[in-house]
Amino acid sequence: MKFKTIEWKGDAIRILDQRRLPGVIRYLDCKDASSMAKAIRNMAIRGAPAIGVAAAMGIALAAKKARDSKPQAFLTAIEKVCHEMSQTRPTAVNLFWAVDRMRRILAQVGAYGVEQTRVRLVEEALLIYKEDMEVNRKIGKHGKRLIKNGDGILTHCNAGALATAGYGTALGVMYAARDGGKRFHVFVDETRPMLQGCRLTAWELVQEKIPATVITDNMAGVLMSQKKINLVIVGADRIARNGDTANKIGTYSLAVLAKWHNIPFYVAAPTSTLDLSLASGQDIPIEQRDVREVTHFRGCSIAPEGVQGFNPAFDVTLHSLIEGIITEKGIIREPFEKNLKKIFKKEKRLIVGAGG
């Protein structure tokens, strides 16, 4: 990749400000945990894996700069930071997964002491970053066989390097296929209201010299009926144990269209996005954002004054519409609940979301 989504810079965490893309490439240096939390909240950095990494780094930075020398005071101060991070965005379970990993390190401060715990928290944050890069490449390796030469592939929102530590989930599959010599064309939903597809995914694909066409969100059905779409691959923000998947608003509509046109619909996500504590997608908390994101564009009103707005950031795609979930462990298919549990039974662990 020719850019870095997020980077540890000693006394600051540098992030690529995704609100300004594609017109302006600007990096922000978050010098404390509060500025990192704000960057997550206002979507300067976004994407489920990326905000997990960002939250972990924000906690580690706070630990590094904390002046508390006594274990209990240090524990109380950093726990407040963990809570602040967990309040930033409610849907993406990677955020809570990463915060929980940091809390497990923090809980051992009594045994290791403050100074050693500072070091261990920084090491854990950097490990989460490194693991995400490795996991995404494994997702690409498993998923690339789904792509055939000449395919038209539709994707929604941004599930690329910008949404992760630096490679991508859905786009990572495409990068791996490209690197394997396959040639295909990507159709990119603009993804209203924040235009992550038009602004971010299209920008990434141009950087990588992968042929791409931006379409409005209501054009997918026409392209499918014209047989220009052979495959749909999207990312995910949380996956329940039955396979129901929360992703950027508009994903559910695409899945229904794909089912009607007999086009395989795949979700690409790391196992850290799985929340086996939730029975189905009905239990996934859906973030409701400011309606001005719908009624306004870059500060300018595009709707009549007085009209109401509705702005859920995500929707839930039923597992019955999903052909498979591409993870670093392989491609998981129906029955999802049985097969998802099988993965974690082997590892003797269960991913549990913290809610939010």
Long-range contacts (C-beta under 8 A, 24 or more apart in sequence): 1-161, 1-166, 1-167, 1-207, 2-207, 3-161, 3-207, 4-166, 5-45, 5-50, 5-161, 5-162, 5-163, 5-164, 5-165, 5-166, 6-45, 6-50, 6-53, 6-54, 6-57, 6-129, 6-165, 6-166, 8-57, 8-125, 8-126, 8-129, 11-61, 11-64, 11-65, 12-61, 13-54, 13-57, 13-58, 13-61, 15-39, 15-44, 15-45, 15-54, 16-45, 16-162, 17-44, 18-43, 18-44, 18-45, 18-46, 18-162, 18-199, 18-200, 19-43, 19-44, 21-162, 21-199, 21-200, 21-203, 22-199, 22-200, 22-202, 22-203, 30-58, 30-61, 31-61, 32-61, 32-62, 32-65, 33-58, 33-59, 33-61, 33-62, 33-81, 33-84, 33-85, 34-84, 36-61, 36-85, 37-84, 37-85, 37-87, 37-88, 40-85, 40-88, 40-89, 40-95, 41-88, 41-89, 43-194, 46-158, 46-162, 46-163, 46-196, 47-158, 47-159, 47-162, 47-163, 47-164, 47-235, 48-92, 48-93, 48-94, 48-95, 48-163, 48-235, 48-236, 48-237, 48-238, 48-269, 48-273, 49-94, 49-132, 49-136, 49-163, 49-164, 49-165, 49-169, 49-270, 49-272, 49-273, 50-162, 50-163, 50-164, 50-165, 51-88, 51-89, 51-92, 51-94, 51-95, 52-92, 52-94, 52-95, 52-97, 52-98, 52-128, 52-132, 52-272, 53-98, 53-125, 53-128, 53-129, 53-132, 53-164, 53-165, 55-85, 55-86, 55-88, 55-95, 55-98, 55-99, 55-102, 56-98, 56-99, 56-101, 56-102, 56-124, 56-125, 56-128, 56-129, 57-125, 57-129, 58-85, 59-85, 59-99, 59-102, 59-121, 59-125, 60-102, 60-121, 60-122, 60-124, 60-125, 60-126, 63-106, 63-117, 63-118, 63-121, 63-122, 64-118, 64-121, 64-122, 66-118, 68-114, 69-114, 70-114, 71-109, 71-110, 71-113, 71-114, 71-117, 74-109, 74-114, 74-117, 75-106, 75-107, 75-109, 75-110, 78-106, 78-121, 79-103, 79-106, 82-106, 86-354, 86-356, 87-356, 89-287, 89-356, 90-285, 90-286, 90-287, 90-355, 90-356, 91-237, 91-238, 91-246, 91-284, 91-285, 91-286, 91-287, 91-313, 91-314, 91-356, 92-237, 92-238, 92-273, 93-237, 93-238, 93-272, 93-273, 93-274, 93-275, 93-351, 93-353, 93-354, 94-237, 94-270, 94-272, 94-273, 95-356, 96-353, 96-354, 96-355, 96-356, 97-272, 97-351, 97-353, 97-354, 98-128, 98-272, 99-354, 100-354, 101-128, 129-165, 130-165, 132-164, 132-165, 132-166, 132-270, 133-164, 133-165, 133-166, 133-167, 134-328, 135-270, 135-271, 135-272, 135-328, 136-164, 136-165, 136-166, 136-167, 136-168, 136-169, 136-172, 136-270, 136-328, 137-167, 137-172, 137-176, 138-328, 139-169, 139-172, 139-173, 139-268, 139-269, 139-270, 139-326, 139-327, 139-328, 140-167, 140-168, 140-172, 140-173, 140-174, 140-175, 140-176, 140-177, 141-176, 142-326, 142-327, 142-328, 142-330, 142-331, 143-172, 143-173, 143-176, 143-177, 143-233, 143-266, 143-268, 143-326, 143-331, 144-173, 144-176, 144-177, 144-180, 144-182, 146-173, 146-231, 146-233, 146-264, 146-266, 146-326, 146-331, 147-173, 147-174, 147-177, 147-182, 147-184, 147-231, 148-182, 148-184, 148-230, 149-182, 149-183, 149-184, 150-183, 150-184, 151-184, 151-185, 151-230, 151-231, 152-184, 152-185, 152-186, 152-187, 152-223, 152-228, 152-229, 152-230, 152-231, 153-184, 153-185, 153-186, 153-187, 153-229, 153-230, 153-231, 153-232, 153-233, 154-186, 154-187, 154-189, 154-220, 154-223, 154-229, 154-231, 154-232, 154-233, 154-254, 155-186, 155-187, 155-188, 155-189, 155-197, 155-201, 155-232, 155-233, 155-234, 156-189, 156-191, 156-197, 156-232, 156-234, 156-247, 156-248, 156-250, 156-251, 156-254, 157-189, 157-191, 157-196, 157-197, 157-201, 157-234, 157-235, 157-247, 157-248, 157-250, 157-251, 158-191, 158-196, 158-197, 158-200, 158-201, 158-204, 158-235, 159-201, 159-234, 159-235, 159-236, 159-268, 160-200, 160-201, 160-204, 160-205, 161-204, 162-200, 162-204, 163-235, 168-204, 169-235, 169-236, 169-268, 169-269, 169-270, 169-326, 170-233, 170-234, 170-235, 170-268, 171-201, 171-204, 171-205, 172-268, 173-233, 173-268, 173-326, 174-210, 174-233, 175-208, 175-210, 178-208, 178-210, 184-210, 184-211, 185-211, 185-212, 185-213, 186-210, 186-211, 186-212, 186-213, 187-212, 187-213, 187-215, 187-220, 187-223, 187-228, 187-229, 188-212, 188-213, 188-214, 188-215, 189-215, 189-216, 189-217, 189-220, 189-250, 189-254, 190-214, 190-215, 190-216, 190-217, 191-217, 191-248, 191-250, 192-217, 192-250, 192-294, 193-293, 193-294, 193-297, 193-311, 194-293, 196-248, 217-250, 217-253, 220-253, 220-254, 220-257, 221-257, 224-257, 224-258, 224-260, 224-261, 224-263, 225-261, 229-258, 229-261, 229-263, 230-263, 231-263, 231-264, 231-266, 232-258, 232-263, 232-264, 232-265, 232-266, 233-266, 233-267, 233-268, 233-326, 234-265, 234-266, 234-267, 234-268, 235-267, 235-268, 235-269, 236-267, 236-268, 236-269, 236-273, 236-325, 237-273, 237-314, 238-273, 238-275, 238-278, 238-284, 238-353, 239-267, 239-269, 239-273, 239-274, 239-275, 239-325, 239-340, 240-275, 240-276, 240-278, 240-279, 240-280, 240-281, 240-283, 240-284, 241-274, 241-275, 241-276, 241-277, 241-278, 241-279, 241-280, 241-336, 241-337, 241-340, 241-341, 242-279, 242-280, 242-281, 242-319, 242-336, 242-337, 243-319, 243-322, 243-325, 243-332, 243-334, 243-336, 243-337, 243-340, 244-280, 244-281, 244-282, 244-284, 244-316, 244-317, 244-318, 244-319, 245-269, 245-281, 245-316, 245-317, 245-319, 245-322, 245-325, 246-281, 246-284, 246-286, 246-314, 246-315, 246-316, 246-317, 247-314, 247-315, 247-317, 248-313, 248-314, 248-315, 249-312, 249-313, 249-314, 249-315, 250-315, 251-314, 251-315, 251-317, 252-315, 252-316, 252-317, 252-318, 252-321, 253-315, 255-317, 255-318, 255-321, 255-322, 256-321, 258-321, 259-321, 264-323, 264-324, 265-317, 265-321, 265-322, 265-323, 266-322, 266-323, 266-324, 266-325, 266-326, 266-331, 267-317, 267-322, 267-324, 267-325, 267-326, 268-325, 268-326, 268-327, 269-325, 269-326, 269-327, 270-327, 270-328, 271-327, 271-328, 271-329, 271-343, 271-344, 271-351, 272-351, 274-340, 274-344, 274-351, 275-351, 275-352, 275-353, 276-340, 276-341, 276-344, 276-350, 276-351, 276-352, 277-350, 277-351, 277-352, 277-353, 278-353, 281-316, 281-317, 281-318, 281-319, 282-316, 284-314, 284-316, 285-355, 285-356, 286-312, 286-313, 286-314, 286-315, 286-316, 287-312, 287-313, 287-314, 288-312, 288-313, 289-313
